[in-house]
């Protein structure tokens, strides 16, 4: 960690403007001017020392700079930058007969230091003075090397090399790399501040954009009752038309290449070519494309012919889902409850994880600049570190904080406790999701099994369903969440092992881990599908988890084609809705923030990056639409299971009438509805 003698904080700066590679960036005051972290240091500093000086600017080329956004060297407030090359070794050797050099050099040492008799090793160890100074010029209140070019060669004060004060001769390109590191830090800080400013002055417009996204999502769900079939068939016939055009284009290219020399060669004749345009000059390529597109076209047409009735049922269920949400509008806002529950789970996990990670004594380790230091990464005591031989054997080494830990039995098992904490977190999150799914399923099931809609729908169906889930089905939901959490924890452990063994594992181990990760990923997806439908059956019949999961699985297997068709049709329409909502709001936000809407041109805030609120609005709109449409997807899945149960348990007679809507009954073409149902 670097040290700043003015305020105890580290500040970085950009490149010098004399180099063509330096970037022009906005001005950022240093702590020598602000003193914002220490009022005492601000009041006590000399008023003329407003420029930041780096003891060892070469350390700013370290990768640590980008990680910590700090340059790991001592920094000092000075009144002016150095104007010559000098090293502490040379100045100390000549201070007796050239005291003027010492007096000049010590103004860049720590305030109050005036002991040229102190050994060089101790001075550099305690960082009382810099090991070297180089000709510099102030730029953005920071001392940067005075770069210039001579005959196309980068120089500093007409020199291409310099002494680093530690017995080495370095090239001035090393200084350029260090300046680049400082520039990256200041760029990152500047960009971060600008983004924060953009959020601070545009947050209410972002909220307005998200509110518009919510209204558009509601409008889309309501309109699905009338447009679900139209949107789907427009897409299907559009795909058929595009593929048909592709077939015609392939035939045209195939016929156009007839008679052209070399076009009758085969792919086998020319072999593998890095330029894939070569293959487009062959008739065989276009013939293959045409055959593939014809096959896809035929498959789509045959699927539409043989699955037309099931597609009509899927579209009818989508319309019925829109109608159900119209009667139970409160369900659209239930995702807020799930979000709050998950936020509580995340907070609990984070607090517990931090407590476990910090429940111990602070451990300090030696951080050495030299790669061959034998004391590197060993534990140390910061109070006695300067009195040990480590600083003599490894100049520049520091005793820095590493982590919290200990040697007790408790500390040895902290990793196990962290795994247990992660497992509880996964269990609670899955339980919150299960509670939401069961609650929504109960509300929509009450709509479907109402004989006369909406007259027979119970009062407050969502709150009633939530109460039933909490009172009667907590154990079943917790058991389903437990199974899923166990599989997810195994996946977390596999990812941890893969990360730890990366680079040291053999091919067989990589293959085995990859297979295990793939298998457990598939298992997790399957369990989520089973759990979702099991919760629906729990909400309908109130049976335990295992019985409900078994009945839901076999019910779906008896209607597997309908499941596949409904799933794909629903996925397409909801994905289209998300794109329409996010894209529509995004386009509106783009025209607004770029001042292309004359009516609101005066209301647009002055932004550094207009894409900051724009991307926030687009991503937020997509998430808002996803939240609303997840309710709709749960509604469709619930109605589908109820529909399948209705078909198996009832026959449409007076004794066993169907509970499905009249539109679904007409599509099935079965017995007529009873007069009472038709009237409802």
N, C-alpha and C positions, 0 to 999 in steps of 0.2 A: 504494500500500500504506500503510495506516495505521500509526502508530507508537505504542507504549505505553511510557511512560517508566519504568514499574515493572518490567516483565518483557520488554519488547520484543515483546509479542504483542498482538493485537487481540481485544477481547472486546466482544460486543454485548449489548443488553438489551431488555426488553419495554416496553410502554406504561405510562403512569402510570395508576393505578387510578381517578383522579377522572373520567376521561372514560368515557362509556357505551360507546364503541366499542372500548375496550381489553379485551384478553382476559386471562383469569386463567390463568397457566401455572405449572408447578412452578419452584421456586427453583433457580437455578443460580449457584454462587459465581463471583465474578470472579477474575481473576488478581491483583487487589489483595489478595485473601485467601489464595489458594493459592500464588501465585508458583511454579507447578509447572514452568515452563520454565527458571527460573534461580534456583538456590539463593542465589547471591550477592545478586541483587536482592531476594529475599525477606528475607534476613537484614538487608540494609542499609536497607530502606524504613522510614519512621516507622511505628510500630505503630498510630497513630491514623488513618492515611490508608488507609481501607478502602473508599472509594467511588470509582467510576469516573466520570470527567468527560470529555466529548467536546469537543474544541476547536471544531469546526464541525459541530454536529449536523445541519445542513441537508444535508451531503454524504451522510448516511445514507439520503436519499430516492433516491439514484442506483440504476439497475438493476444496477450492479456489485456492490451489496450481495448480491443473490440469487445472482449468479454465483460470487463468491469467498467468500460467507458472512462477509464482513468489511465494516466501515464505513470507507471510505477517508479517515480523518482522524486526526490525532494524539490520543492518549488519555492521561489523566493520573490518577494516584491522588491523591485529595484527602481532607481530613478532614471537609469539609462542602460542600454544594452552594451555588451562588450564590443570593442572596435579592433581587436587584435587576437592573434593566436597566442595562447600561453597554457602551460601545464603547471599544476601545483608543484610537481617535482622540481622543475626548472626554477620556479619562483622561490621555493624554499632554499634551494642551493645557492642562490645569488642574493638573498635578502640582506646580507651583511654589507655588501658593497654596492648594492642597487636597491635601496629601501623604497624608491619610488615605484618599482614594479610590484613590491609586496603591498604597498598602500593601495595601488590600483586594483590588484587581484582580490584583496580581502573585502572590498565593497560588494563582492558577489558571494562572500561567505555568510554564515549565519550571523545575525547581529550580535555584537559583543565579542566575537572571536578575534583574538589578536595574539596568537601564540605560534609563531613560525618555528619554534623549537620542538613542537610536538611531532612525533614521528609520522611519516607519510602514511604508513599502514593504519595507525590509530585515527588519523584525520579522515581517511577514506572510509574506515570502518564506522566511525561515528557520524560520517557525512557532515563534518563541520564546514568543508569547502568543496567545491566541485573539483573533479580531477583535471578538468580542462575548461577553457573558455574559447570561443570561436567568434570571429567577426559576425555581428548580427545587426539586424535593424528591427525596430518595433513595427509590428503589423497586427492590427486589432488588439493593441495593448499586450502583445506577447513578443518575446525575443525569438526571432527566427533567423537561421543562417542567411547571410547576405549572398544569395545565389546570383550567378551571372554565367553567361556562356561566352567562351572564347574559342573561335574557330570551330564552333559546333560542339565543344567539350564543356561539360558542366564544371564550374569552378566556384570557390569561395575565396574572395580576396586574391584572385588570380592564382590560386593554388588548387591542385587536384587531389592532394593528400594532406593529412594532418596527423598529429600525435594525439592519442586518446588519453594520455596521462597515466596509462597502466602498462607502458612498455610496448605498445603496438602502434603501427602506422596504418591508418585507415584511409579509405577513399571517400571523397565527398559524396559519392552516391549513397553511402550509408546514412549521411545526414538527410538526404532526400527521402529515403525510406522512413526515417524517423518523423520527418515533417508530414509525410503521407499518413502515418499513424495518428498524429495529432489532428490532422484534417478530418480523418474518418470519425474520430470522437466528436469533434465539433459539429460535423455534418449530422451525425446521429442525434446529438442533443438539439441541434437547430430544427431538424425535421420533427423530432418528438414534440418540441415546444409549439411548432406551427400547427401540428395535428391537434394538440390539446386546445390551442386557441380557436381552431376551426370548430371543434366540438362545442366550445364554450359559447360561441356566438351563433351557432346554427342548431342547437339541440331542440329548440321548440319547433323548427321547421322539419326536423327529422321526425319528431313525434306526430306532426301533422301528416307527414308522408305515411307513417305506419298506421295512423287512423284511417287514411284513405284506403290503404291496403286491406284493413279489416272490413271496411264497407264493401269493397270490391269482392272480397272472399264471400261475404254474406250474400251479395247479389248473385255471384256465380252459383252458389249452392241452391239458391231459390230458383234460378233460371234453369238448373239442370232438370227440373220437373218437366220443362217444355223443350229443352234443347239437347238432352242427353243423346237421343237417337239421331238427331240431325248432325251433331258434332261427330259422332262415331262414324256414320255412313259417309259423311263428307271426307273424313280421313281415309276410310277404306277405299273409296272410289278414287281419291287422289293418289293413293299408293298404287292402285291398279293402273291408273293413267300414266304415272311416272314410269312404272316398270314397262308399260306398253311402249312409251316413247323410247326407253332404253333399248328395247328389242328392235324397234325400227332403226334407231341410230346404229346399232351394231350391224344390222343387215346392210345399211347404206355404206358403212365403212368396209364391210366384207366385199360388197359388190364394187366399190370404188377402187379397191386395191387389185382388182382382177387385171391381169396383164402387165402389172408393174414388175420389173425385174427384181427378184429376190423376195417377193412377197409370198411365194408359194413354199418357202422354206418352213421347216417345222421348228418348234422350240428346242427339240433335241438336237437339231442340226447346228444351231448357233450357240448352244450351251448357256451357261450362266453369264449374264452381262450386268455390270453395275449401273449402266444407263438403261433404265426400264423403258425409255422411249423407243428403244430398238424393238421391243416386243410389239409395240403398237403399229409397227410397219408390216406385221405378219397377218395374213388372212386367217391363219389358224387361231390367233389370239381373239379376234373379233367373233369367230365362229364359236369358240368356247364361251365367251361372254354371252352370246345370244342364246346358247343352249341353257346356260345357268339361269338367265333371266326368264326364259320360257318355262323352265321347271318351277321357279318360284311363283310365276304368274299362275300356272296351272294349280299348284298346291293351294294358293290363296283362294282361287275361285272354287275349288272343290271343298275347301273348309267352309266357305260361305254357304255353299249349297247344302252340305250335310249338317252344318251346325247353325243353320239360320234360325231354327226355333229356339235353340239354347241362347243364341245371341239376343233374340227378342226378349227372352226371359231376363237375361242380364240387364238389358236396357230398362225393362219394366221395373226391376228391383232398384236400379239407380234412381228412377223417377219416384218410386215409392219411398226410397231413403230421403230424397229431397222433401217429399210431403211430410214424412215423419218428423224431420227436423223443424219444418214449419210449424208443427203442432207443439213441439217441445223445444223451443228456442233456447231455453236455459242450458241445454247440453253443450251449446257452442262455447260457453264460457267455463266449462268444467276443467279444460286443460290448465287454467290458471291455478286451480287447486292442486293439480298434479305438479305443476311447476314449483309451487311454494313448498310442497312436501319434499320434492327432490332437492330444492335449495337448502332446506333444513338438514337433509341427509348429508349433503356435501359439506355444510358448515360443521356438522358433528364430526365427520371424517377428518376434515382439515385440522380442526382444533386438537383432536386426539392425536393425529399424526405429528403435529408440531410439538405437542407435549411429550410424546414418546421420543422424538428426535432430540429434544433439548433436555431430557431428564437425566442429567449426568454432570460430571465435572468438565469444564472446558479443557480441551486437549490442544496443545500448541506443538507445531512442528517446524523444523528448520527449512527455510526456503532459501536456496542458494542460487546465485547467478551462474556459477560454474557447474557444468554438467558432470565433472569428475569428483565433485566434493563428496567424501564418504559419509558426511553427516547429513546429507540431504534427506528430507522426509522423516528424520528421526525426531522423537519427542524432545521437548526442551522446556525450560522454565524461563519465562520472559523477565522475571525479576533478577535472575542471576546470569542471564545469557551473555551480557557484555563482559562478564568477568571470566568467562571460559575461553578455551583455546580455539573454539569453533570460528570465531571472527578472525583469528589470525591465520588459521589454515584455509579458510574459505572467505576471502575478503568480500564484503558486500552482503554476506548472509544475514538473514533476519529470522527472528523467532515469531511466527505468525499463528493466529488462531486457525485451527483446522476443523474441529467439530466437537460436539459434546459426546462424552463416553465415559467408560470406567471399566474396572476389572471384576466387578461383582457378578453374582449369578444372574441378577436382574438384567444387567447390561449385556450379558452374553446372549440373552434370549429376546432382545429388543426386536430383532428382525422377525421372529415368530409372532411377537405382539403386533408388529406392523401388518403382517399377513392376516392375522385375526381381525384387525381393524378394517383392512380392505375387504375381507369377507363379509363382515357385518355391514359395511357400506353397500356392497353389491346386493346383499339380501334386502336391505331397507329400500334401496332404489327400485328393485324389482317388485317389492311389495307395494310401493306407491303406484307403480305402473299397473300392477294387477288390480289394485283397488279401483283405479280409474276405469279400466276396461270392464270390470264386473259391474260397476255402477252404471256406466253408459249402456251396457248390454241389458241390464234390468229395465232401464227406462225405455229403450226401444222395443224390448220384448213386450212390455205392457201396451205399447202402441199396436203391435202386430196382433196380439191375442185379444184385443178389444173387438168384440163382434160388430158393434156399430161404431164406426170411426167418424168423428172424434168423441161422440157422446159417451162411449164406455171407457174412454181413457181415464185412469184414476187421477185424482187431484194431486198436484205436485209429484209427478212420477220420478223426477230425478232425485229429489230429497228422500222420497220413500225408498228408492233403490239403494241410495247411499246408506240409509239406516239399516236396511236388510243386510247389506254387505258387511257392515261393521259388526252387527249384532250376531248374525248367524254364519257368516262365511269367512271370518278372519283366519281360522285354522287352515281352511282349504287354500286360501290365497297365499298364506305364509308358506305352506308346503310346496306349492307350485313355484313360488319365488325362491325357496331354498334349493330346489333341484337346479334351477337355472343359475343361481349364484355359484353353486359348486362347479358347474361346467365353466362358467366365466372365470372363476379363480384358477382353475387348471390352465385355462388359456393365458392368464396373466403370468403364471409360473413358467409356462413354456416360452413366452416372450422374454421373460427375465433370463432364463437359461440360454436362449438364443443370443441375447445381447452379451451375456458374460462369456460364452464360448466362442463368440465371433472372432475369427482370425486364428484360433488354436484348434478348431475341430477338423476332423477328417471328412472325406466325402460321404462316408456312410452315416456319420453323425448328423451332417447337414440334411441328408435325405430323410433320415428317421425323424428329425425334428420337423422338417417340412411336412411330412405325412401326418404327424401327430397334430400339428397346427391346423392343417386342412381338415382332418377328421373332426376335431373338436369345433371348428368353425361351422361345419355342416351340422353337427349335433346341436349346437346352440341355435342355429336357424330353425331346425326341426322342432326343438323344444319350444321356441317362441311361438311357432305356428300352432302346436298342440295346446300350449297353455292358453293362448288367446281364445281358441274355440272351446276349451274346457271351461274357462271363466264364463263364456256365454251360456253353456249348458248349466253351470252352477246357478247363474242368475235366473234361468228359466225354471229349473226343477228343484234347485236347492240341495242336490246330492253332493257327496264328497268329491274331492278332487280326482281321485283315481277312477271312480265310476264315471264321472262326467267326461274325463279325458278319453276313456275307452269308448263311450257312447258317441262322443263327438268325432273321434277318429273313424269309426266304422260307418257313421252316417255320411261323412265326407267321402269315404271310399266308395260307398254305394252311389254317390253322385259326383264321381271324380271328374267327368267331362264338364259338367256344369260348373264345378269349382274352378277348373282351369280357365274356362271361358269368362266367367264372372270376374276372376282375379285379374286377367289381362285387360278386360274392358274397363274395369274400375281403375286399375293402375294408369291406363292411358288417359282417361278423362281427368283424373286428379292431377297427373303430371302436367297435362295441358293447362289445367286451371292454375297450377302454381306458376307456370311459365307466363301465362297471360297476366296474372296479378303482379308478379315481380317485374315482368317486362314493361307492363303498362305504367306502373308507378315509377319504375326506373326512367322511362322515357320522359314522363312528366317532370321528375326531379332533375333530369339533365337539362331540359329546356328552362327550368326555373333557375337553377344555380348558375347557368351560363348566361342568364339575363336575356333569354330569347323570347320571353313572354312579356310584351310591352306593358300590360296592365300591372304586373308585379315587378317591373324592372327596378323601381325605387325601393322596394322592400327587400331585395336580395342582399344578404350580408356580404361584406368584403372578405373573401376567403383567400388563404394562401394556396390551398389545393382544393378545388371544387370536387375532386373525386372522393375526398374523405367522407363528406355527408352523403354523396351519391352512392358509393358502395355500401355505406351503412344502411341507407334506405332500401337498396335492392336486396341485400342479405336479410335485413329485418323483415321486409315484405314477404320474402320467400318463407321465412320462419313463421310469420303470422299466418300465411296461407296454409302452411304445413300443419299448424296447430288446429285450425278450423277443419281442414280436410281430413285430419286423422280421426276427428269425431265422425265425419261423414263415412269414412272407410269402416269404422266400427259399427256404424248404423247399418251399412249394407251387409257386412258379415253377419250381424245379428239377424237381420231380416231373412238372409239366405238360409241360415240354419233353421229358423222358425218356419220358413217356407218348405224346406225338406221334411221337417217333422210333421207339418200340416198335411203334406201329400201322403205320408206313410200312416198317419193315425186316422185320417178322415177320408171320406169318399164323396163328399158333396151332397149326401142325402140329408133329409130332414133330421135324422137322428145324429148324423155325424157331418155337419156342414163344414165347409172350408172357411177358414178365417182370413184367407188371402183376399186382396182387393179384386174388384171386378175385372180390372185390366189384366191381371195375372191369370185369372180364371179363363178369360176369353182366349188368351194365348195358348193355354193348355188344351182348350177345346174339349173339356170333359163335361160332366153333368152340369146342368144349370144350377145357379145359386138358388137357394130358397127365397121365396118372395120377401121375407123379412130382411135377409141379407142384401138382396138387390135394392131394396128400398133404402137401406142404410148406406 
